[in-house]
Amino acid sequence: MTFLRAVACIALLGFSTPVLAQGTQVAFGAIQQDTSAPIEVSADELNVDQKTGAATFTGNVVIGQGAMRLSAARVLVIYREDEAGIQSLEATGGVTLASGNDAAEAQRADYDIDSGVIVMTGDVLMAQGRSALSADRMSVNLDDGTARMQGRVKTILQTGNN
């Protein structure tokens, strides 16, 4: 169990009554993300497939774009066919996304560069200070700094005195 997941589980168990819903919109990150900023990648290994135009980074992968950081065990980078540049990223294996004081974990994250949207799936857990939300799926819109949680959303609402 990762540190973020352990802290969030304690927060979910230690406070008031849970609220369950099928979908909710929340803020994510301290600022809007510049989706046109360069993407920096570091990893233990890189494999490039010239036929498909894909690159696979494995082992301690860390991706940075502006103030956002994404880490995972494996990231597949898919390049555009007709243009220079990256079309999308597919991250798997212990994915963590951090922006400002907000952080989220999931089994998988798909980042569409053109739309500026990251979709995280599989046991999604988002921590925002003392608050935590869990869901099956989270879509983060980097252009406006919002996230949408879907599929058995669970959170704890603080009353202000806790």
Long-range contacts (C-beta under 8 A, 24 or more apart in sequence): 2-94, 2-96, 2-105, 4-96, 4-103, 4-105, 4-125, 4-127, 5-105, 5-125, 7-127, 7-132, 8-125, 8-127, 8-132, 8-134, 9-132, 11-127, 11-130, 11-131, 11-132, 11-156, 12-132, 12-134, 12-154, 12-155, 12-156, 15-156, 15-158, 15-162, 16-156, 16-157, 16-158, 16-159, 16-162, 17-156, 18-154, 18-155, 18-156, 19-154, 19-155, 19-156, 19-157, 20-152, 20-153, 20-154, 21-153, 22-150, 22-151, 22-152, 22-153, 23-148, 23-149, 23-150, 23-151, 23-153, 24-133, 24-148, 24-149, 24-153, 24-155, 25-146, 25-147, 25-148, 25-149, 26-126, 26-128, 26-133, 26-146, 26-147, 26-148, 26-149, 27-102, 27-128, 27-145, 27-146, 27-147, 28-99, 28-102, 28-104, 28-126, 28-140, 28-145, 28-146, 28-147, 29-67, 29-68, 29-99, 29-100, 29-102, 29-140, 29-142, 29-145, 30-67, 30-99, 30-100, 30-101, 30-102, 31-67, 31-99, 31-100, 31-145, 32-142, 32-143, 32-144, 32-145, 33-65, 33-66, 33-67, 33-68, 33-99, 33-116, 33-142, 33-143, 33-145, 34-65, 34-66, 35-65, 35-113, 35-116, 35-142, 35-143, 37-65, 37-66, 38-65, 39-63, 39-64, 39-65, 39-86, 39-89, 40-64, 40-65, 41-75, 41-77, 43-75, 53-78, 53-79, 53-81, 54-78, 54-79, 55-79, 61-91, 63-89, 63-91, 67-99, 67-100, 68-97, 68-98, 68-99, 68-142, 69-96, 69-97, 69-98, 69-99, 70-95, 70-96, 70-97, 70-98, 70-109, 70-111, 70-118, 71-95, 71-96, 72-96, 72-109, 85-113, 86-113, 87-112, 87-113, 87-114, 88-112, 88-113, 89-113, 95-120, 97-140, 101-128, 101-129, 102-126, 102-127, 102-128, 103-127, 104-138, 104-140, 104-147, 106-138, 116-141, 116-142, 116-143, 117-141, 117-142, 118-142, 124-149, 130-158, 130-162, 131-155, 131-156, 131-158, 132-156
